[in-house]
Amino acid sequence: MTTSQRPGRWQHRLPAVQETSAGGVVIDVHEGRARIAIIARRNRAGRIEWCLPKGHVEPGETLEQTAEREVAEETGIIGRVLVTLGTVEYWFSTPEHRIHKMVHHYLLEATGGELTVDGDPDQEAIDAVWYPLDSVHEQLTFPNERRIAQVAWQRLAGTA
């Protein structure tokens, strides 16, 4: 019996859609300690998740431009891309599609702005905080983002 013949199983697979986003780790040094801006948002179940700022690439933007724009929109912090930190890839589903998501992360230097979520046009971010880079892994919700923060730490420490 094939999968499509099994009772109670889907008769077809949902169509797959590719999505590309960019964002990253925006660094500021405060009182001699590196800190990064992270955001809180509510997931579909209503739970709060702490994550790195990121979002969809707009037409005509480079990945680096997207990272700088998304960081500014979701945290209020203006940043300048320094280096790439890596790409996170994952799948998730909506009722209509299976989505293959690629998120390109960059290390950004904070160059201005004030920490706020008021500029987030999608109003997904409900809070933004500065968090010490060396302990942010304790706060970030997702293991892949904890890995990206670790890579940022290694790049800054010169051990990457």
Buried (B, 14 or more C-beta within 10 A) or exposed (E): EEEEEEEEEEEEEEEEEEEBBBBBBBBBEEEEEBBBBBBBBEEEEEEEBBBBBBBEBEEEBEBBBBBBBBBBBBBBBBBBBBEBBBBBEEEEEEEEEEBBBBBBBBBBEBEEBEBBBEEBEEEBBEEBBBBEBBEBBEBBBBEBBBBBBBBBBEBBEEEE
